[in-house]
Amino acid sequence: MSLSPGGIGAVLQAENEYTRSFASSGGPADKQGRLRAGDRITGVAQGMDGEMVDVIG
C-alpha cells in the first residue's frame, strides 16, 4: 500500500465506520485549508453547489 496523496491531495484511512484524513501536503485540500489531519469525513459533494452524500459506514 502506498501512502502518497492523490486526487484531493490527502491520505485517507478507514477508522471504524468513518474515514479520517491522515495527512495532506501541498495538494488542493491543503491549499484550501478546510481539511486537516485527523478530520473525520462524513460526507462528500461535487463542487460548492453539489448535493452532500453521506459516506459513513
C-alpha distance matrix in Angstrom:
0.0 3.8 6.6 9.2 11.9 13.3 16.4 18.0 16.3 14.8 11.5 12.1 11.5 13.6 16.5 19.1 20.6 19.4 16.7 16.7 16.3 14.3 15.2 16.8 18.2 20.8 19.8 22.0 21.3 22.1 25.1 26.5 26.3 26.1 22.5 21.8 19.1 19.8 21.4 21.2 20.9 23.5 24.3 23.7 26.2 26.7 28.8 31.4 33.5 31.0 31.2 28.8 26.7 25.8 22.1 22.7 21.7
3.8 0.0 3.8 5.6 8.8 10.5 14.0 15.6 13.4 12.3 9.5 11.2 11.7 14.6 17.6 20.6 21.9 20.1 16.9 16.4 15.1 13.0 13.0 14.0 14.9 17.4 16.5 19.1 18.6 19.1 22.0 23.8 23.7 23.9 20.5 19.8 17.4 18.7 20.3 20.7 20.3 23.3 23.9 22.9 25.2 25.3 27.1 29.6 32.0 29.8 30.4 28.2 26.5 26.0 22.4 23.3 22.9
6.6 3.8 0.0 3.8 6.6 9.4 12.8 13.5 10.9 9.3 6.4 8.7 9.7 13.2 15.8 19.2 20.5 18.2 14.9 13.7 11.9 9.5 9.2 10.5 11.6 14.5 13.9 16.6 15.8 15.9 19.1 20.8 20.3 20.6 17.2 16.2 13.7 15.3 17.1 17.9 17.8 21.1 21.9 21.1 23.5 23.9 25.3 27.5 30.2 28.2 28.9 26.5 25.1 24.4 21.1 21.8 21.9
9.2 5.6 3.8 0.0 3.8 6.6 10.3 11.3 8.4 8.0 6.6 9.9 12.0 15.5 18.4 21.8 22.6 20.0 16.3 15.1 12.7 10.9 9.4 9.3 9.6 11.8 11.0 13.9 13.8 14.0 16.6 18.6 18.8 19.5 16.4 16.0 14.2 16.5 17.8 18.9 18.4 21.7 22.0 20.5 22.5 22.3 23.4 25.8 28.6 26.8 28.0 25.9 25.0 24.8 21.7 23.1 23.6
11.9 8.8 6.6 3.8 0.0 3.8 7.1 7.5 4.6 4.9 5.1 8.5 11.6 15.0 17.9 21.3 21.5 18.5 14.8 13.6 10.7 10.0 8.2 7.0 7.7 9.5 7.8 10.3 10.2 10.9 13.4 15.2 15.6 16.2 13.3 13.5 12.5 15.0 15.6 16.8 15.8 19.2 19.1 17.4 19.1 18.8 19.7 22.0 24.9 23.3 24.6 22.7 22.1 22.2 19.5 21.2 22.2
13.3 10.5 9.4 6.6 3.8 0.0 3.8 5.9 4.8 6.6 7.6 10.0 13.3 16.2 19.5 22.5 22.1 19.3 15.6 15.2 12.6 12.8 11.4 9.7 10.3 10.9 8.1 9.6 10.3 12.0 13.8 15.2 16.4 16.7 14.3 15.4 15.1 17.4 17.2 17.9 16.2 19.2 18.4 16.0 17.2 16.4 17.4 20.2 22.8 21.1 22.6 21.1 20.5 21.3 18.7 21.0 22.1
16.4 14.0 12.8 10.3 7.1 3.8 0.0 3.8 5.4 7.6 9.7 11.2 14.6 17.1 20.2 23.0 22.0 19.1 15.5 15.6 13.2 14.4 13.2 11.1 12.0 11.8 8.3 8.2 9.2 11.8 13.1 13.6 15.5 15.4 13.5 15.5 16.0 18.1 17.2 17.5 15.2 17.7 16.3 13.4 14.0 12.8 13.8 16.8 19.2 17.5 19.3 18.2 17.9 19.2 17.1 19.9 21.4
18.0 15.6 13.5 11.3 7.5 5.9 3.8 0.0 3.8 5.7 8.8 10.2 13.9 16.5 19.2 22.0 21.0 17.7 14.2 13.6 10.9 12.6 11.2 8.7 10.1 9.9 6.3 5.4 5.5 8.5 10.0 10.1 11.8 11.6 9.8 12.1 13.2 15.4 14.2 15.0 12.8 15.7 14.4 11.7 12.5 11.8 12.3 14.6 17.5 16.2 18.0 16.5 16.8 17.9 16.1 18.7 20.7
16.3 13.4 10.9 8.4 4.6 4.8 5.4 3.8 0.0 3.8 7.0 9.6 13.3 16.5 19.1 22.4 21.9 18.6 14.9 13.6 10.4 10.9 8.7 5.9 6.7 7.1 4.2 5.8 5.9 7.2 9.4 10.7 11.7 12.4 10.2 11.4 11.7 14.5 14.2 15.7 14.3 17.6 17.0 14.9 16.1 15.6 15.9 17.9 21.0 19.9 21.6 19.9 20.0 20.6 18.5 20.6 22.4
14.8 12.3 9.3 8.0 4.9 6.6 7.6 5.7 3.8 0.0 3.8 6.2 9.9 13.2 15.5 18.9 18.7 15.3 11.7 10.0 6.7 7.2 5.6 4.3 7.0 9.0 7.1 8.4 6.6 7.8 11.0 11.8 11.7 11.7 8.6 9.0 8.6 11.1 11.1 12.5 11.6 15.2 15.3 13.9 16.0 16.4 17.0 18.8 21.8 20.4 21.5 19.2 18.9 18.9 16.5 18.0 19.7
11.5 9.5 6.4 6.6 5.1 7.6 9.7 8.8 7.0 3.8 0.0 3.8 6.9 10.5 13.0 16.5 17.0 13.9 10.3 8.7 6.1 5.3 5.2 6.3 9.1 11.8 10.5 12.2 10.3 11.2 14.6 15.5 14.9 14.6 11.0 10.7 8.8 10.5 11.4 12.3 11.9 15.5 16.2 15.4 18.0 18.7 19.9 21.8 24.5 22.7 23.3 20.7 19.8 19.2 16.3 17.3 18.3
12.1 11.2 8.7 9.9 8.5 10.0 11.2 10.2 9.6 6.2 3.8 0.0 3.8 7.0 9.6 12.9 13.2 10.2 6.5 5.7 4.7 5.3 7.3 9.1 12.4 15.0 13.4 14.2 11.8 13.2 16.7 16.8 16.0 14.8 11.1 11.0 9.1 9.4 9.7 9.6 9.1 12.4 13.5 13.3 16.4 17.9 19.5 21.2 23.6 21.5 21.5 18.6 17.3 16.2 13.0 13.6 14.5
11.5 11.7 9.7 12.0 11.6 13.3 14.6 13.9 13.3 9.9 6.9 3.8 0.0 3.8 6.5 9.9 10.9 8.6 5.7 5.4 6.6 6.4 9.6 12.2 15.5 18.4 17.0 17.9 15.4 16.7 20.2 20.2 19.1 17.6 13.9 13.3 10.7 9.9 10.7 9.8 10.1 12.8 14.7 15.3 18.7 20.6 22.5 24.1 26.2 23.8 23.4 20.2 18.4 16.6 13.1 12.8 12.9
13.6 14.6 13.2 15.5 15.0 16.2 17.1 16.5 16.5 13.2 10.5 7.0 3.8 0.0 3.8 6.4 7.4 6.0 4.6 6.2 9.0 9.6 13.1 15.6 19.1 21.9 20.3 20.8 18.0 19.7 23.1 22.6 21.5 19.5 15.9 15.6 13.3 11.5 11.8 9.7 10.0 11.7 13.9 15.2 18.8 21.1 23.5 24.9 26.5 23.9 22.8 19.5 17.2 14.9 11.3 10.2 9.6
16.5 17.6 15.8 18.4 17.9 19.5 20.2 19.2 19.1 15.5 13.0 9.6 6.5 3.8 0.0 3.8 6.1 5.2 5.8 6.6 10.0 10.5 14.3 17.3 20.8 23.8 22.5 22.9 19.8 21.1 24.7 24.0 22.3 20.1 16.7 15.8 13.4 10.7 11.2 9.0 10.5 11.8 14.8 16.8 20.6 23.3 25.5 26.4 28.0 25.6 24.2 20.7 18.5 15.6 12.5 10.3 9.8
19.1 20.6 19.2 21.8 21.3 22.5 23.0 22.0 22.4 18.9 16.5 12.9 9.9 6.4 3.8 0.0 3.8 5.6 8.0 9.7 13.4 14.3 18.1 20.9 24.5 27.4 25.9 26.0 22.9 24.4 27.9 26.9 25.3 22.7 19.5 19.0 16.9 13.9 13.9 11.0 12.2 12.3 15.4 17.9 21.7 24.6 27.0 27.8 29.0 26.4 24.5 21.0 18.5 15.2 12.3 9.4 7.9
20.6 21.9 20.5 22.6 21.5 22.1 22.0 21.0 21.9 18.7 17.0 13.2 10.9 7.4 6.1 3.8 0.0 3.8 7.1 9.9 13.5 15.4 18.9 21.2 24.9 27.4 25.5 25.0 22.0 24.0 27.2 25.7 24.5 21.5 18.7 18.9 17.5 14.6 13.6 10.1 10.3 9.5 12.3 15.1 18.7 21.8 24.4 25.1 26.0 23.3 21.1 17.6 15.0 11.5 8.9 5.7 4.4
19.4 20.1 18.2 20.0 18.5 19.3 19.1 17.7 18.6 15.3 13.9 10.2 8.6 6.0 5.2 5.6 3.8 0.0 3.8 6.3 10.0 12.2 15.5 17.6 21.4 23.8 21.9 21.5 18.3 20.3 23.4 22.0 20.7 17.8 14.9 15.1 13.9 11.3 10.0 6.5 6.7 6.8 9.9 12.5 16.3 19.3 21.6 22.3 23.5 21.1 19.3 15.7 13.6 10.5 7.7 5.4 6.3
16.7 16.9 14.9 16.3 14.8 15.6 15.5 14.2 14.9 11.7 10.3 6.5 5.7 4.6 5.8 8.0 7.1 3.8 0.0 3.8 6.8 9.2 12.3 14.2 17.9 20.3 18.4 18.1 15.1 17.1 20.3 19.2 18.1 15.6 12.4 12.7 11.4 9.6 8.5 5.8 5.4 7.3 9.6 11.1 14.9 17.5 19.6 20.7 22.3 20.0 18.9 15.4 13.6 11.3 8.1 7.5 8.7
16.7 16.4 13.7 15.1 13.6 15.2 15.6 13.6 13.6 10.0 8.7 5.7 5.4 6.2 6.6 9.7 9.9 6.3 3.8 0.0 3.8 6.1 9.3 11.6 15.3 18.0 16.7 16.8 13.4 14.7 18.2 17.4 15.8 13.7 10.2 9.6 7.8 5.9 5.6 4.5 5.9 9.0 11.5 12.8 16.4 18.8 20.3 21.1 23.3 21.4 20.7 17.2 16.1 14.1 11.3 10.7 12.2
16.3 15.1 11.9 12.7 10.7 12.6 13.2 10.9 10.4 6.7 6.1 4.7 6.6 9.0 10.0 13.4 13.5 10.0 6.8 3.8 0.0 3.8 5.9 7.8 11.6 14.2 13.1 13.5 10.2 11.1 14.7 14.4 12.8 11.3 7.5 6.8 5.1 5.2 5.3 6.5 7.2 11.0 12.7 13.0 16.2 18.0 19.0 19.9 22.5 21.0 21.0 17.9 17.3 16.0 13.5 13.7 15.5
14.3 13.0 9.5 10.9 10.0 12.8 14.4 12.6 10.9 7.2 5.3 5.3 6.4 9.6 10.5 14.3 15.4 12.2 9.2 6.1 3.8 0.0 3.8 7.2 10.5 13.8 13.5 14.9 12.0 12.0 15.8 16.3 14.5 13.9 10.1 8.2 5.0 5.8 8.0 9.5 10.9 14.5 16.3 16.6 19.7 21.3 22.2 23.3 26.0 24.6 24.7 21.6 20.8 19.4 16.6 16.6 17.8
15.2 13.0 9.2 9.4 8.2 11.4 13.2 11.2 8.7 5.6 5.2 7.3 9.6 13.1 14.3 18.1 18.9 15.5 12.3 9.3 5.9 3.8 0.0 3.8 6.8 10.2 10.5 12.4 10.0 9.1 12.9 14.1 12.4 12.8 9.3 7.4 4.9 7.8 9.7 12.1 13.0 16.7 18.0 17.6 20.2 21.2 21.7 22.7 25.9 24.8 25.5 22.7 22.4 21.5 19.0 19.5 21.0
16.8 14.0 10.5 9.3 7.0 9.7 11.1 8.7 5.9 4.3 6.3 9.1 12.2 15.6 17.3 20.9 21.2 17.6 14.2 11.6 7.8 7.2 3.8 0.0 3.8 6.7 6.8 8.9 7.0 5.8 9.4 11.0 10.0 11.1 8.2 7.3 6.8 10.3 11.1 13.7 13.8 17.5 18.1 17.0 19.0 19.4 19.4 20.6 23.9 23.1 24.4 22.0 22.1 21.9 19.7 20.9 22.7
18.2 14.9 11.6 9.6 7.7 10.3 12.0 10.1 6.7 7.0 9.1 12.4 15.5 19.1 20.8 24.5 24.9 21.4 17.9 15.3 11.6 10.5 6.8 3.8 0.0 3.8 5.7 8.8 8.3 6.1 8.6 11.4 10.9 13.0 11.0 10.1 10.0 13.6 14.6 17.4 17.4 21.1 21.4 19.9 21.4 21.4 20.9 22.2 25.7 25.2 26.8 24.8 25.2 25.3 23.2 24.5 26.3
20.8 17.4 14.5 11.8 9.5 10.9 11.8 9.9 7.1 9.0 11.8 15.0 18.4 21.9 23.8 27.4 27.4 23.8 20.3 18.0 14.2 13.8 10.2 6.7 3.8 0.0 3.8 6.9 7.8 5.5 6.3 9.7 10.2 12.9 11.8 11.9 12.8 16.5 16.8 19.5 19.1 22.6 22.3 20.3 21.2 20.6 19.6 20.8 24.5 24.3 26.5 24.9 25.7 26.3 24.6 26.3 28.4
19.8 16.5 13.9 11.0 7.8 8.1 8.3 6.3 4.2 7.1 10.5 13.4 17.0 20.3 22.5 25.9 25.5 21.9 18.4 16.7 13.1 13.5 10.5 6.8 5.7 3.8 0.0 3.8 5.6 5.4 6.2 8.7 10.1 12.0 10.8 11.9 13.0 16.3 16.1 18.1 17.0 20.3 19.6 17.3 17.9 17.0 16.4 18.0 21.5 21.1 23.2 21.8 22.5 23.5 21.8 23.9 26.0
22.0 19.1 16.6 13.9 10.3 9.6 8.2 5.4 5.8 8.4 12.2 14.2 17.9 20.8 22.9 26.0 25.0 21.5 18.1 16.8 13.5 14.9 12.4 8.9 8.8 6.9 3.8 0.0 3.8 5.5 5.1 6.1 8.6 9.9 9.6 11.8 13.8 16.8 15.6 17.4 15.8 18.7 17.4 14.9 14.9 13.9 12.8 14.3 17.8 17.7 20.1 18.9 20.1 21.4 20.3 22.7 25.1
21.3 18.6 15.8 13.8 10.2 10.3 9.2 5.5 5.9 6.6 10.3 11.8 15.4 18.0 19.8 22.9 22.0 18.3 15.1 13.4 10.2 12.0 10.0 7.0 8.3 7.8 5.6 3.8 0.0 3.8 5.6 5.3 6.3 6.8 5.8 8.2 10.4 13.2 11.8 13.8 12.5 15.6 14.8 12.9 13.7 13.7 12.9 13.9 17.4 17.1 18.9 17.1 18.2 19.0 17.8 19.8 22.4
22.1 19.1 15.9 14.0 10.9 12.0 11.8 8.5 7.2 7.8 11.2 13.2 16.7 19.7 21.1 24.4 24.0 20.3 17.1 14.7 11.1 12.0 9.1 5.8 6.1 5.5 5.4 5.5 3.8 0.0 3.8 5.5 5.2 7.5 6.7 7.5 9.6 13.0 12.5 15.2 14.8 18.1 17.9 16.4 17.4 17.4 16.3 16.9 20.6 20.6 22.4 20.5 21.7 22.2 20.9 22.5 25.0
25.1 22.0 19.1 16.6 13.4 13.8 13.1 10.0 9.4 11.0 14.6 16.7 20.2 23.1 24.7 27.9 27.2 23.4 20.3 18.2 14.7 15.8 12.9 9.4 8.6 6.3 6.2 5.1 5.6 3.8 0.0 3.8 5.4 8.5 9.2 10.6 13.2 16.5 15.6 18.3 17.5 20.5 19.8 17.8 18.0 17.4 15.6 16.0 19.8 20.4 22.7 21.4 23.0 24.0 23.2 25.1 27.8
26.5 23.8 20.8 18.6 15.2 15.2 13.6 10.1 10.7 11.8 15.5 16.8 20.2 22.6 24.0 26.9 25.7 22.0 19.2 17.4 14.4 16.3 14.1 11.0 11.4 9.7 8.7 6.1 5.3 5.5 3.8 0.0 3.8 5.7 7.7 10.1 13.4 16.1 14.4 16.7 15.6 18.2 17.2 15.3 15.3 15.0 12.9 12.7 16.5 17.4 19.6 18.3 20.3 21.5 21.1 23.1 26.1
26.3 23.7 20.3 18.8 15.6 16.4 15.5 11.8 11.7 11.7 14.9 16.0 19.1 21.5 22.3 25.3 24.5 20.7 18.1 15.8 12.8 14.5 12.4 10.0 10.9 10.2 10.1 8.6 6.3 5.2 5.4 3.8 0.0 3.8 5.8 7.2 10.7 13.3 11.9 14.8 14.6 17.3 17.1 16.0 16.7 17.2 15.5 14.9 18.6 19.4 21.0 19.2 21.0 21.5 21.0 22.4 25.4
26.1 23.9 20.6 19.5 16.2 16.7 15.4 11.6 12.4 11.7 14.6 14.8 17.6 19.5 20.1 22.7 21.5 17.8 15.6 13.7 11.3 13.9 12.8 11.1 13.0 12.9 12.0 9.9 6.8 7.5 8.5 5.7 3.8 0.0 3.8 6.6 10.3 12.0 9.6 11.9 11.4 13.8 13.7 12.9 13.9 15.1 13.7 12.8 16.3 16.8 18.0 15.8 17.7 18.0 17.8 19.1 22.3
22.5 20.5 17.2 16.4 13.3 14.3 13.5 9.8 10.2 8.6 11.0 11.1 13.9 15.9 16.7 19.5 18.7 14.9 12.4 10.2 7.5 10.1 9.3 8.2 11.0 11.8 10.8 9.6 5.8 6.7 9.2 7.7 5.8 3.8 0.0 3.8 7.0 8.7 6.7 9.2 9.0 12.1 12.5 12.0 13.9 15.3 14.9 14.8 18.0 17.7 18.5 15.9 17.0 16.8 15.8 16.9 19.8
21.8 19.8 16.2 16.0 13.5 15.4 15.5 12.1 11.4 9.0 10.7 11.0 13.3 15.6 15.8 19.0 18.9 15.1 12.7 9.6 6.8 8.2 7.4 7.3 10.1 11.9 11.9 11.8 8.2 7.5 10.6 10.1 7.2 6.6 3.8 0.0 3.8 6.2 5.7 9.3 10.4 13.8 15.1 15.2 17.4 19.0 18.6 18.5 21.8 21.4 22.0 19.1 19.9 19.1 17.8 18.2 20.8
19.1 17.4 13.7 14.2 12.5 15.1 16.0 13.2 11.7 8.6 8.8 9.1 10.7 13.3 13.4 16.9 17.5 13.9 11.4 7.8 5.1 5.0 4.9 6.8 10.0 12.8 13.0 13.8 10.4 9.6 13.2 13.4 10.7 10.3 7.0 3.8 0.0 3.8 5.7 9.0 10.8 14.4 16.3 16.6 19.4 21.1 21.2 21.5 24.6 23.8 24.1 21.0 21.1 19.9 17.9 17.9 19.9
19.8 18.7 15.3 16.5 15.0 17.4 18.1 15.4 14.5 11.1 10.5 9.4 9.9 11.5 10.7 13.9 14.6 11.3 9.6 5.9 5.2 5.8 7.8 10.3 13.6 16.5 16.3 16.8 13.2 13.0 16.5 16.1 13.3 12.0 8.7 6.2 3.8 0.0 3.8 6.5 9.4 12.6 15.2 16.4 19.6 21.8 22.4 22.5 25.2 24.2 23.9 20.5 20.2 18.4 16.4 15.6 17.5
21.4 20.3 17.1 17.8 15.6 17.2 17.2 14.2 14.2 11.1 11.4 9.7 10.7 11.8 11.2 13.9 13.6 10.0 8.5 5.6 5.3 8.0 9.7 11.1 14.6 16.8 16.1 15.6 11.8 12.5 15.6 14.4 11.9 9.6 6.7 5.7 5.7 3.8 0.0 3.8 6.4 9.4 11.8 13.2 16.3 18.8 19.3 19.1 21.7 20.7 20.3 16.9 16.9 15.2 13.7 13.3 15.8
21.2 20.7 17.9 18.9 16.8 17.9 17.5 15.0 15.7 12.5 12.3 9.6 9.8 9.7 9.0 11.0 10.1 6.5 5.8 4.5 6.5 9.5 12.1 13.7 17.4 19.5 18.1 17.4 13.8 15.2 18.3 16.7 14.8 11.9 9.2 9.3 9.0 6.5 3.8 0.0 3.8 6.2 9.2 11.4 14.9 17.8 19.0 19.0 21.0 19.5 18.5 14.8 14.3 12.1 10.4 9.6 12.1
20.9 20.3 17.8 18.4 15.8 16.2 15.2 12.8 14.3 11.6 11.9 9.1 10.1 10.0 10.5 12.2 10.3 6.7 5.4 5.9 7.2 10.9 13.0 13.8 17.4 19.1 17.0 15.8 12.5 14.8 17.5 15.6 14.6 11.4 9.0 10.4 10.8 9.4 6.4 3.8 0.0 3.8 5.9 7.7 11.3 14.2 15.8 16.1 17.9 16.0 15.1 11.5 10.8 9.1 7.5 7.9 10.9
23.5 23.3 21.1 21.7 19.2 19.2 17.7 15.7 17.6 15.2 15.5 12.4 12.8 11.7 11.8 12.3 9.5 6.8 7.3 9.0 11.0 14.5 16.7 17.5 21.1 22.6 20.3 18.7 15.6 18.1 20.5 18.2 17.3 13.8 12.1 13.8 14.4 12.6 9.4 6.2 3.8 0.0 3.8 7.2 10.7 14.2 16.0 16.1 17.1 15.0 13.3 9.5 8.5 6.0 5.4 5.5 9.2
24.3 23.9 21.9 22.0 19.1 18.4 16.3 14.4 17.0 15.3 16.2 13.5 14.7 13.9 14.8 15.4 12.3 9.9 9.6 11.5 12.7 16.3 18.0 18.1 21.4 22.3 19.6 17.4 14.8 17.9 19.8 17.2 17.1 13.7 12.5 15.1 16.3 15.2 11.8 9.2 5.9 3.8 0.0 3.8 7.0 10.6 12.7 13.0 13.7 11.3 9.6 5.9 5.2 4.3 5.0 7.3 10.8
23.7 22.9 21.1 20.5 17.4 16.0 13.4 11.7 14.9 13.9 15.4 13.3 15.3 15.2 16.8 17.9 15.1 12.5 11.1 12.8 13.0 16.6 17.6 17.0 19.9 20.3 17.3 14.9 12.9 16.4 17.8 15.3 16.0 12.9 12.0 15.2 16.6 16.4 13.2 11.4 7.7 7.2 3.8 0.0 3.8 7.1 9.4 10.5 11.4 8.8 8.2 5.4 5.4 6.8 7.1 10.3 13.3
26.2 25.2 23.5 22.5 19.1 17.2 14.0 12.5 16.1 16.0 18.0 16.4 18.7 18.8 20.6 21.7 18.7 16.3 14.9 16.4 16.2 19.7 20.2 19.0 21.4 21.2 17.9 14.9 13.7 17.4 18.0 15.3 16.7 13.9 13.9 17.4 19.4 19.6 16.3 14.9 11.3 10.7 7.0 3.8 0.0 3.8 6.2 7.5 7.9 5.1 5.6 4.6 6.2 9.2 10.3 13.7 16.6
26.7 25.3 23.9 22.3 18.8 16.4 12.8 11.8 15.6 16.4 18.7 17.9 20.6 21.1 23.3 24.6 21.8 19.3 17.5 18.8 18.0 21.3 21.2 19.4 21.4 20.6 17.0 13.9 13.7 17.4 17.4 15.0 17.2 15.1 15.3 19.0 21.1 21.8 18.8 17.8 14.2 14.2 10.6 7.1 3.8 0.0 3.8 6.8 7.3 4.8 7.2 7.9 9.4 12.6 13.4 17.0 19.7
28.8 27.1 25.3 23.4 19.7 17.4 13.8 12.3 15.9 17.0 19.9 19.5 22.5 23.5 25.5 27.0 24.4 21.6 19.6 20.3 19.0 22.2 21.7 19.4 20.9 19.6 16.4 12.8 12.9 16.3 15.6 12.9 15.5 13.7 14.9 18.6 21.2 22.4 19.3 19.0 15.8 16.0 12.7 9.4 6.2 3.8 0.0 3.8 5.6 5.4 8.8 9.8 12.2 15.3 16.3 19.7 22.6
31.4 29.6 27.5 25.8 22.0 20.2 16.8 14.6 17.9 18.8 21.8 21.2 24.1 24.9 26.4 27.8 25.1 22.3 20.7 21.1 19.9 23.3 22.7 20.6 22.2 20.8 18.0 14.3 13.9 16.9 16.0 12.7 14.9 12.8 14.8 18.5 21.5 22.5 19.1 19.0 16.1 16.1 13.0 10.5 7.5 6.8 3.8 0.0 3.8 5.8 8.8 9.6 12.9 15.7 17.3 20.3 23.6
33.5 32.0 30.2 28.6 24.9 22.8 19.2 17.5 21.0 21.8 24.5 23.6 26.2 26.5 28.0 29.0 26.0 23.5 22.3 23.3 22.5 26.0 25.9 23.9 25.7 24.5 21.5 17.8 17.4 20.6 19.8 16.5 18.6 16.3 18.0 21.8 24.6 25.2 21.7 21.0 17.9 17.1 13.7 11.4 7.9 7.3 5.6 3.8 0.0 3.8 6.6 8.9 12.2 15.4 17.6 20.7 23.9
31.0 29.8 28.2 26.8 23.3 21.1 17.5 16.2 19.9 20.4 22.7 21.5 23.8 23.9 25.6 26.4 23.3 21.1 20.0 21.4 21.0 24.6 24.8 23.1 25.2 24.3 21.1 17.7 17.1 20.6 20.4 17.4 19.4 16.8 17.7 21.4 23.8 24.2 20.7 19.5 16.0 15.0 11.3 8.8 5.1 4.8 5.4 5.8 3.8 0.0 3.8 6.3 9.0 12.6 14.6 17.9 20.8
31.2 30.4 28.9 28.0 24.6 22.6 19.3 18.0 21.6 21.5 23.3 21.5 23.4 22.8 24.2 24.5 21.1 19.3 18.9 20.7 21.0 24.7 25.5 24.4 26.8 26.5 23.2 20.1 18.9 22.4 22.7 19.6 21.0 18.0 18.5 22.0 24.1 23.9 20.3 18.5 15.1 13.3 9.6 8.2 5.6 7.2 8.8 8.8 6.6 3.8 0.0 3.8 6.3 9.8 12.5 15.5 18.4
28.8 28.2 26.5 25.9 22.7 21.1 18.2 16.5 19.9 19.2 20.7 18.6 20.2 19.5 20.7 21.0 17.6 15.7 15.4 17.2 17.9 21.6 22.7 22.0 24.8 24.9 21.8 18.9 17.1 20.5 21.4 18.3 19.2 15.8 15.9 19.1 21.0 20.5 16.9 14.8 11.5 9.5 5.9 5.4 4.6 7.9 9.8 9.6 8.9 6.3 3.8 0.0 3.8 6.6 9.3 12.1 15.3
26.7 26.5 25.1 25.0 22.1 20.5 17.9 16.8 20.0 18.9 19.8 17.3 18.4 17.2 18.5 18.5 15.0 13.6 13.6 16.1 17.3 20.8 22.4 22.1 25.2 25.7 22.5 20.1 18.2 21.7 23.0 20.3 21.0 17.7 17.0 19.9 21.1 20.2 16.9 14.3 10.8 8.5 5.2 5.4 6.2 9.4 12.2 12.9 12.2 9.0 6.3 3.8 0.0 3.8 6.3 9.4 12.1
25.8 26.0 24.4 24.8 22.2 21.3 19.2 17.9 20.6 18.9 19.2 16.2 16.6 14.9 15.6 15.2 11.5 10.5 11.3 14.1 16.0 19.4 21.5 21.9 25.3 26.3 23.5 21.4 19.0 22.2 24.0 21.5 21.5 18.0 16.8 19.1 19.9 18.4 15.2 12.1 9.1 6.0 4.3 6.8 9.2 12.6 15.3 15.7 15.4 12.6 9.8 6.6 3.8 0.0 3.8 5.9 8.8
22.1 22.4 21.1 21.7 19.5 18.7 17.1 16.1 18.5 16.5 16.3 13.0 13.1 11.3 12.5 12.3 8.9 7.7 8.1 11.3 13.5 16.6 19.0 19.7 23.2 24.6 21.8 20.3 17.8 20.9 23.2 21.1 21.0 17.8 15.8 17.8 17.9 16.4 13.7 10.4 7.5 5.4 5.0 7.1 10.3 13.4 16.3 17.3 17.6 14.6 12.5 9.3 6.3 3.8 0.0 3.8 6.3
22.7 23.3 21.8 23.1 21.2 21.0 19.9 18.7 20.6 18.0 17.3 13.6 12.8 10.2 10.3 9.4 5.7 5.4 7.5 10.7 13.7 16.6 19.5 20.9 24.5 26.3 23.9 22.7 19.8 22.5 25.1 23.1 22.4 19.1 16.9 18.2 17.9 15.6 13.3 9.6 7.9 5.5 7.3 10.3 13.7 17.0 19.7 20.3 20.7 17.9 15.5 12.1 9.4 5.9 3.8 0.0 3.8
21.7 22.9 21.9 23.6 22.2 22.1 21.4 20.7 22.4 19.7 18.3 14.5 12.9 9.6 9.8 7.9 4.4 6.3 8.7 12.2 15.5 17.8 21.0 22.7 26.3 28.4 26.0 25.1 22.4 25.0 27.8 26.1 25.4 22.3 19.8 20.8 19.9 17.5 15.8 12.1 10.9 9.2 10.8 13.3 16.6 19.7 22.6 23.6 23.9 20.8 18.4 15.3 12.1 8.8 6.3 3.8 0.0
